[in-house]
Amino acid sequence: MLDFGSLLLATALSGACLSGTLVAIWVTARQARFVLTMAVGILLLVTHVIAFWLYGRDPAPWLGQATLALLVGGFFVVFMSADQYIERGWAKRAVLPVTGVIGLTTVVTGAGFDGLGFAIAYSAITAILVMTAAAFWTARNVDRRTLAPVSLLAGSSAVSFALCAFVIIQQRQWVLAGVPRNWAEDVNTVVVVACMTALGALTISFHHLRTQSRLQEETLTDPLTGLMNRRALNALYGSTRFGSGMALAMLDLDHFKRTNDVFGHAVGDMVLQRFADVMKKHSRSGVKGFRLGGEEFAIVMSDILAPEVHDILRSVGADFGADIVPTRLGPLRSTVSIGICFGDDDAMTLEQVLLGADAALYAAKRAGRNRVATAETADSEAFREPQPLFA
């Protein structure tokens, strides 16, 4: 038989240290609410461990009630932390059932049936852990690297608590007058020690993964428009060979410097945001928009025919040209010039199609702006007749 006293107190000390570490992490990154929630959950479980140890020495009914309430509440708060991380919203719907379970165990234990109270609590925790595993396994916004350890951790813990409930029910130990003592409790104690340690480590890993993901997103996203930036264009298509069925369009807002000079930079920023909204409206699978800098944008299109490319770009130009921005000097309407370069059987590089699209863009501007021009080839100065976009 395990030395429960020493093991439980060691578990409590370890859990308290983990909880303190998570709070320290949260203080430096307060947007990571799930870290603080996990710290609270572990602290509740640490308090349960102490109460469990005390109940084994002095089986007062109120202490048994507190022990079970802290156990169920602690694991539910841990589940809340996981739910905050994966953003499923399951925890809100589980509040009432869990509150009901805590109330039921309190009543049953207070009536002297502490064994039944433990069986109910263990069954509830099994359900909470199964929900945790299911929530992670079905989450779409979770790094795949977290699925296996979380599922293994939650699954093994659920099995250990289910075994504890099963033994109590099988032996009909409705009245214990103390903590349960059987082989399932021994296994559960070891699993819970590992569980608490792993929970802290995984939460720290989750925080680092999310921070890394957000930093990468910020690095690849234009903060004003929300579009991907030039760095993202190079990251996504730097090694791509632009064959037939692919095209790159460069788009430049007409007379944008004059817009800033006459109406002010705040209005200029609004125009950029309006144009980005038009690009997002026409984005879909295989059509990605980027802001390259200033008033210059790009659209990469894959698995698409030339007529459809022209239709999309004409729609972008028409929608933007029809958009009116209110200013203190009156309504402002802007236009855009577009240059297109199609990939070919030689499978051009990103640099080549950028050069071809850029040359076509300037051909559209020379032809009077508010037009779309198409490069015949990436490295020639021959262009198809620029076509007007918006009348």
N, C-alpha and C positions, 0 to 999 in steps of 0.2 A: 504494500500500500504506500502511496506517495505521502511525503511529509507535506500535508496541505498548508499548514501554517506558513512555513518558509516559502513554499512555492507561490502562494497567494500574495504574500507581502512583497516578494520579488517582482511579481507581475504588476502589482500596484505601483511600485517604484518606477519600473520601466515605463508603464503607461503614463505616469505623471510627467516623466522626462519628455516623452514623445509629445504629450499635449503642450508642454511649455515650448518645445521646439517649433511646433506648428503655429502657436500664437506669435512667436517671434518672427516667423516667416510672413504671417499675415500683416503684422505691423508695417513691414516694408513693402507690402503689395496688397493694399486694402481692397482692390477690386476682386481679388481672389476670395470670394466669400466662402467657397466650399472648404477652404483650408481652415478658416475659423470654425465652421460648423463641425468639421471632423475633429478639431481640437476639443470642442465641447462634448461631442459624442464619446471620445476616448476618456475624457475626464469623468463623465457619468459612469462609464464602465469601470474606471479605477475606483470610484466611490462605491460601486456595486461590489467589487472584489473585497473592499474593506468591510462593507456591511455583511457580505457572505461569510467572511472569516469570523466576525463578531457574532453572527447568528449561530454559527457552529459552536460557539462558547456559551452563548446565552440566548436560547431560542424564544425570545419575547415576541409575541404576535406582531407588534408594531415594527420590529426590526425585520421580521420576515416580509411584511408588506413593503417596507422600504427597499429591501433587497430585490424583490421581483419587479417593483416599479422602476428602479434604477436600471435593471438588466434590460427590460423591454424598451424603456425610454432611450437608453444608451445606444442600442442597436438601431432603433428607429432614427435617431439623430445621425448616426453613421450613414444610414440609407438616404437621409435628406442631403447629406454632403455629396454622396454619389449622384443623386438626382440633380443637384445644382450644377455639378460638373458636366453631366451629359445633357442637361436641359430637356428632360422628358416631361416634367410636371406630374409625375406619378405620386410624389410624396404628399401633395395637397389632398389628393383623393383618399389617401390612406390614414390621414390624421384621425378621423372619427373612429374607424375600426380599431386602430391602435389604442386610442383613448379608452374605448370600450373594454378592450382586453385588460388594460392596466386597472380599470375600475373593477372588473370581474375578479382578477387575482387578488385585489385588495380585500374585497368582500369575502371571498372564499378563504383566504389565509386568516383574516380576522375572525372567521367562524371556527377556526381550528383545523381546517383541512389544508394545511400547508403543502402536503404532497400533491394534492390536486392543483393547487396554485402553481407549483413548479411545473407540473405537466402542461398546464395551459400556457404558461409563460414560454416554456421551451418550444411548444408547438407554434406559437406566434412568432418567435424569433426564427424558427425554421422557414416560415412563410416570408418573413422580411428578407432573409438572406437569399431565398429563391428569387424574390422580386429584384434584388440587387443584381444577381447574376443575369437574370433575364433582361433587365434594363440595359446593362452594358453590352450583352451579346447582340441585342437588336438595335443598338445606337448606331447612327450613321455618321455622326460628327466626332467619333472617338477614334483616336489613333489605334490602329490594329494591334500595335505592340502591347496595349494594355488589356486586351480581351482575355488572353490566356491566363495571366496571373490573377486577374480579378475573378474570373470564372472559377478557377481552381480554389482560390481562397474562400470565396462565398460558398461554393459547392461543398467543400470539405467541412466548413463550419456548420452549414445547414445539416449535413449528415450527422455530425457529432451531437447537435442539439436534438435532432429527431430521435437518435438512439437513446438519449437521456429521457426523453418523454416516453418512449416505447417501454423502457425498463420499468419506470414508475407505474405505467398503466398495466403492464403485464403482471407485475407483482402486487398490484392493487394497493400501493402504498399511499393511500389518500391522506393519512396522518403520519407525519415524520417527526414532528417536534424537534426539528433541527435540519441541518443541510443533508441532502441526499448523499449516500455513500455506496457506490457500486462501481463496477468496471467501466460503465459508460461515462460516469463522472470523471474517472481518471483520464480517460481518452479526451473528454471534452476540455478538461483543464489544460492539458498539453496543447490542444488545438487552439484554445482561446489565447494562450500565451503567444503562440506563433502568429495568430490572427492579429492581435493588437500591434505586435512589432511590424508585421507586414503592412497593416493599414497605414501606419505612420510613414513607412518607407514609400509605399505606393502613392500616398497623398503628396509627398514631396516630389516624387517623380512626375505626377500629374501636373503639379504646379510648374515644374521646369519645362515639360512638354508644351503646355499651353503658352507659357511665356515665350518659348522659342518660336512657336507657331505665330503668335501675334507680332513678334519682332520681324519675322520673315514676311508676314502680310504687310506690315507697315513699310518694309523695305521695297516691296514690289507694287505698292499702291500709291497713286497720286492723292495727296490729302485733300486737295480742293474739289476734285471731281469724283473721286472714288473709283476711277478707271485704273487699270493696270498701267504702269509706267514703262519707260524705255528699258529699264533693267529687267522688267518682267518679259518684255518682248524678246530680249536677247536670251533670257533664261529658257523661255518656252520654244523659241524658234531658231536659236543660234546655230544649232547643228542640223536643222531641217533642210532638206533639199526640196525646193519648190518646183514640183513637176506639174504636169497638166492636171487640171482640176483644183489648183490652188492659185490664189491671187492676193496681192497686197495693195491696199489703197492708202495714199497719204492725203490728208485733208488739212486745209489751212483756212482759218477764218479771214474773210476779206476785210481790209482796212481796219484791222483790230487795233493798231497803234492809234489811229484817229479816234476810235471808240474810247480808249483809255484817256487820251488827251482832252477830248471834248466832254465826255460824260463822267469821267473819273474811274479810278481803278476798282471801286466797289461795284460799279455797273459792269465793268469789264469782267470781273470775277463772276458776276451773275450770268453774263452771256456765255462764258466758258462752262458753267454748270448746266445751263439750259442745253447747250450743244451736247454735253456729256449725257444728259438725260435722253436726248434724241438717239444717240448712239446705243445706249442701253436698251431703249425701246426696240431697236432692230437687231439686238444681239440674240443669238440662239446657238444651238449646237453647231460647231464649225464656223461661227462668226464671232470673233473676239475683237474688242475695241481697246485702244491704248491712247494715253496722252503722252506724246514724246517730249513736250516742253513748250512753254509759252502758249501760242495759239495753234500749235501743230499737233495733229492727231494721226492715228493709223488704225486700219482695220485689216485683219488677216482673215481670209476666207478659205475654207478647205472643203473638198468634196462638193464642188459647186460648178455649175456651167456658166459660161460667160454672160448669156442673157440675164440670168438671175443675179449675177454680180452687179450688172448695170441697173437692174430694177431696184436692188437694195440701196445702192448709192444714190440713185435719183430720189428715192423715197426719203433718205436721210437729208439730202439737200432741200427737198420740197418742204419737209416738216420743219426744218430749222428756219428756212426762209419765211415760212408762214407764222413763226413764233414772234410775238411782240413783247418786248421788255419795257415796262413802264419806267420812265425816268422823270426827274424834275424838269427836264427840258422838253418833255414830250415823249411819245412812243418811239422805241428804237427797234428797227428790224435789221437783221444782219444776214449775210449770205456766206457761203463756203465754196472754195475751189478744191477740186479733187483730181488726183492723178492716180492711174491704175497701172500696175504691171502684173501680167499673168505669168505663171510658171510655164515651163515648156519641157519638152522631152529631154533636154540637156540637164534638167534638175538643177536650177540655179540656187545659189546661196542666199541667205537673208540679206547680206550686203548688196548683192547684185539686184535683187528685186527692190530694195530700198532706193538704190540709185536710179533704177528705171522709173519707179513711181514718183520720185522727187523731180526728175526731169519732166515727166508728164504733168506734174502739178504746176510747174512753172510755165509750161505750154498753155495750160488752162488759164493762168493768170494773165499771160501775154495776150490771150484771145479775148480778154475783157472781164475776167473773173466770173464767179457764179456759174462755173462750168465744170464739166468732167472731161478729162482727156485720157487717152489710153496709149501707153508706149507700145510700139510695134515689137521692139525687142528691148532687153534690159540695157544694152550698151549702144543703142543707136539714137539718133536725134530725129527719127521719124515717128510721127504721132498721128493717130486717127483724128479726124476733125473734132475739136472740142465741142461738146453738146451743152446747151444751156440747162441749168438745173431748176431754176425757179423764176417765173416771170413776175 
